[in-house]
Amino acid sequence: MFALLLVGLVVAIRKNLTKFVLPLVLLSAVAGIVSSVWVARTGHAGAKSAWEDTPKAPIGGGGDADEN
C-alpha cells in the first residue's frame, strides 16, 4: 500500500497533476506512520512470544562449570 502511494506520488509529480500531489503526500505520510507502528508492534509481539516462555537461569549461573 505504502509503495503504491509513493509510485502514485511520483507519477503525479512527473505528469504535473498538482491536484493529486497534496492528497498523495498526506496519504503517504499517514501510511508511513502506520507502517512503522505496525512493524514495531509486530516485532515486539514476536520477541515477547519468543522470550516469554523460556526458563530463566538462576542468579550466579548455576551451570556445570560452577560445580568444579
C-alpha positions in Angstrom: 0.0 0.0 0.0 2.7 2.4 1.0 4.8 1.6 -2.1 1.7 2.1 -4.3 1.1 5.5 -2.8 4.7 6.5 -3.4 4.5 5.4 -7.0 1.3 7.4 -7.5 3.0 10.4 -6.0 6.0 10.1 -8.3 3.7 9.7 -11.3 1.6 12.7 -10.2 4.7 14.9 -9.8 6.2 13.9 -13.2 2.9 14.4 -15.1 2.3 17.7 -13.3 -1.0 16.6 -11.8 -0.9 19.2 -9.0 -4.4 18.5 -7.6 -3.3 14.9 -6.7 0.1 15.8 -5.1 -1.1 17.1 -1.8 -3.6 14.3 -1.1 -1.0 11.7 -2.1 1.6 13.3 0.2 -0.7 13.3 3.1 -1.8 9.7 2.5 1.8 8.6 2.1 2.8 10.3 5.4 -0.1 8.6 7.2 0.7 5.2 5.6 4.4 5.6 6.6 3.5 6.2 10.2 1.0 3.3 10.3 3.6 1.0 8.7 6.2 2.0 11.2 3.9 1.4 14.2 2.8 -1.9 12.7 6.4 -3.1 12.2 7.3 -2.1 15.8 4.3 -3.8 17.3 4.8 -7.0 15.3 8.5 -7.1 16.3 7.7 -6.6 19.9 5.0 -9.3 19.8 7.4 -11.7 18.2 10.2 -11.0 20.7 7.8 -11.3 23.6 6.5 -14.6 22.2 10.0 -16.0 21.7 11.4 -15.0 25.1 8.3 -15.1 27.4 8.2 -18.9 28.0 12.0 -19.5 28.2 13.3 -20.8 31.6 15.3 -18.3 33.5 18.8 -19.2 34.7 19.4 -18.8 38.4 21.4 -15.8 39.5 25.1 -16.6 39.6 24.9 -19.1 36.7 24.3 -22.5 38.3 25.6 -24.4 35.3 28.1 -27.4 35.3 31.1 -25.1 35.2 30.3 -23.9 38.7 30.4 -27.4 40.3 34.1 -27.9 39.8 
